[in-house]
């Protein structure tokens, strides 16, 4: 569960935008991974501080967090369809209240108990808001990583566009305002809450803002070094394979990973995988038979069962 962003940055809830910016710059300078190589605790704190600043530096996100509409991770807080719970099972939503203008209903008694007769009369004149509806949407891996627009079918048959933000995560809930159940007697409609299910990718694996994958390389590329074309979520790039590389050699492609809301990206971590050509190669076999250094090398030295 994400921590309170104000506490993470060490600022008051009444802090100005400039105070929030200064607090972030101070912490980011102290915790940046480049200044703390190998310090996983500092890296985790840096991510928390960056996420907190991303939320509080955006006026709309900050307003919605302060209002309780989203949580500290920026995800929607569903509104419960309160009034639906008090409708009769066979009369449909709110039918008990709507059909009882000349008599007393259990819902009228409930509102008078909760708010008093005068407040209930005012609520009746204003109408009641509709409840939220929950939907699920499966999105392609790269659409979640890079951001995209998806088509969503609503329970009433309407089809609307949903903006998937860059770096969207599995289980994240997005809100479509006014696309839920209709209001009662002029009340506003509820919202549609869309939970994302991110489909797996055949090549990439995601860890936060980092993308990892294995890249096959030929024997001559690994031994002699080469420039090879490598895919990334941000497009294909030329990757330098150092001479003497091996299976398991790890290379980093900076800024080619998961897109962030501020326009930056995480990194791609590429692990080389040495691949021999298919079928036997007599020339290669003859070379290896006479390769004394290769024969003396024991790749399993120190391996314990």
N, C-alpha and C positions, 0 to 999 in steps of 0.2 A: 504494500500500500504506500503510495507516494506521500512524502511528508508535506506539511504545510509550507507553501512557498515563502511566506513571510519569515517563518522560523528558519528555513534553509538559508535565506539571504541575510538573516539577522537584522531585519528592519521591522518597524511598526506597521500596522495595517493602514495607518494614515500617512505613510511615507509618500513623498512626491516622486514623480518619474525620475528626476535627477538623482534623488537619494537612492533609489533602486538601482539605477545605472552605476553609480559609484560603488555601491556595495558589491555588485556583480563583478565589476572590473577588478576590485581588490581581491576577491576570492578566486576569480579565474586566473589571475596572474600568479597566485600562490599555488593553485592546484593543477595547473595545466600539465597534461601528460608529458609534454616535451621537457618540462622542468623537473619531472619526477619519474624518470624512466624505471619501469618495473614495479612501481608502487601502485598496487591494485586498489588500495584504500583511497589514495589520492585521486585515482582515475574514477572510482565510483562516486566520490564526493563532487568531482568536476562535472560529471553527468547530472547529478542532482541539482547542482547550482545552475547549470545551463538550462535544465528543464524548468526550474523555478523562474529564471529570468525570462525565458520564452513566454511563460504564462503572464507574468506581471508586467512585462514591457509592452504587451498588447492591450490597449485600453478596453477593447471589447471583451477579451478573455478575462481580464482582471475584474471587470464589472460583473460578468457572469459567475465567476468564482465567488466573489463577495456576496452575490445574491443567492448562492447555493445551487445554481443551475448546472455547474460542472464541478468535478472534484479536482484535487490537486494534480492529478495526471492529465487533466484536460478532457476527461470523458464525461458524457452526459449523465446526469442524475435523473432516472425515470420518475415521472409523476404518477402516482398511483391513481387509478380511476375510482376515487373515493365513493362517489354517489352510486356507481354501478353496484356496489356491494349491497345496497339497500333496496334494490328493485326486486319485484317478485319474479320467481323463476319462470313462470309461464306467461308473463305479461310483457316481457321485453324490457330493455333498459329504461328506467325512469318512469315506466307506465303507471306505477303506483302513485307517484306524486302528480303526474300530469293529468291523470284522469280523476282526481279527487278534489276539484275546485269547490264543489258544493258541500263536501263533507270533510271529515278529518282523515288523514292518512298517517301511517306509521312514520313516513319520512318527514311530514310536517311536524309531528311531535318531536322527532329527533332534532330538527333544526331549532325548534323553539327551546328544547332542552339545552342545546349547545350555545345558542346565540341570543335567545330571548325573542319574544314575539315581534318587536319592532325591527330587529336585525333580520329576522326571517322574511318579513314583508319586503325589506329592501332587496334581499337576495332574490326573491321571487320576481321583482320588477326587473332586475338586471339580467336574469337568466343564469344558467349554470354552465360552466365550461365542460366540453367533451373530454372523454378520457384519452389517454395515449394508447397507441397500438404498437406492438413489438414485432419487428420483422428481422429476417436474417438474409444476408447477401454474401454469396461467395465471389471473391474478387481474385483475378490472376495475381500471381506473386509480384510481377514487375509493376502492375498498376498500383499495388500497395506501396512499393518501394519508391516509385517515381511520382505518384499522384496521377489521378485520372478523373474522368466523369463516367458514371455508370447509370444505367437505366433501372429504375425500381418500379415494380408493379405494386400498387396499393390494394388493400382489400376491396375498395369500391370499384376497382377496374381501371382507375386512372394510372397512367405511366408518367413518371417524373424523372428529372435528371438529379443525380446525387453527386456532389463534388467530394471525391476521395482525397484527403489531404496528403501531401508528400510524407512518406514515412509512416503511413497508417499501419496499425498492428492488429494481429489476430485477436478478436474479442472486443475491439474498440467499438463504441456505440456513437453513431452520428444521428443528429436530430433534424428532422424535416418539419419545420414549424407549420402548424395549421393543417397538417395532412393526416390527423388522427380522426377520432370519432367526432361527429357534429355536436355542437353545443345545444343546449335545451333553452327554448324560448328566447332566442337571440344571444345566448352565451357564446363565447369564442370556441372554435373547434380545438381539439387536443392536437398532439403532435405524433408523428411517426418516428419511432426510435429504431434505427437500423443497426443491427449488430453485424460486424464484418467477420467473415471467415476467410482467411488468406490461404489460397491453394498452394501446395508445395511446388517447388521448381525442380526440374530434372538435373540442373547443374549447381545452382547457388544454394548456400545455407546462410541464414541470417542470424547474427548475434548482435542485438541492439542496432546500432548504426553501421555495423561492420558486415560485409559480405565475404564469405569464404567459399572457395571452390578449388578442385584439383584440375591442373592443366597438363595434358599429356605432351611430352617432348620426345623427339627422336634421340637416338644414341649419339649421333654426331653433334646435335645441338647442345646436348648436355656436356659432352666432353670438350668440344672446341669453343662453346659459347655461340650465341646467335641472337638475332632480333626476331621475335615471333609475334604474330597477331594474337591478341588475347581479348575475349569478350568481357564486358562489364555492364552493369545495369545502366551506366551513363553512355554506352557506346563502345565500339571496339577501339583498342589502343595497341601500340607497338610496345612489347615488353622485352627488356634486355635479360637474356639468360646468361649468367656469368659462366666462364669456362670452368670445367670441373664440377658442375652441378650434379645433383643426384636426386633420386626419388626421396621426397621429404624436404628438399630445399624450399624455404619459405621466402616469398617476395611480397613486398607491399606496394600497392598502387594507391597513392594518396588522393583523396577527393573523388573516388570513383565508386563509392559504396551507396548507402541508403541516403536519399534526399531528406533534408531537414526543412522545417517551415521557414527558417531564416535564409534559405537559398544555398547554404553550404551542404556538403555531403560527408559521410563517413568514408572509410577506406575499404579497399578490396585486399584481402589476404589470399595470395595465390600459392598453392602447394604444388611443386612440380612432381610429375609422375612419369618416370622413364619407361618408354614403350619400345620394344624391339620390333623389327619388321616381321610380318607374318611368314611362317614357313622357315625351314633351315637355310642358312646362307653359308655355303662351303668356304668362301673367302674369309668370312668373319670367324668361322670355326678354326680354320688353319692359323689365323693370326693369334687366336686365344691359346691354341696349343703351345705356341712358342713364346707366349707372354709371361715371362718368369715373375715379374712384379705382381701381376694379377694372381698368379698361383700362390704366391707367398702371403697375399692378403687374406685374412680370415674375417669375413663380415659378421660371424657369430661369436667372436671373441668376447668373453665376459657374459654371455647370455646364460641365464640360469633357468632350469626347468621348474 
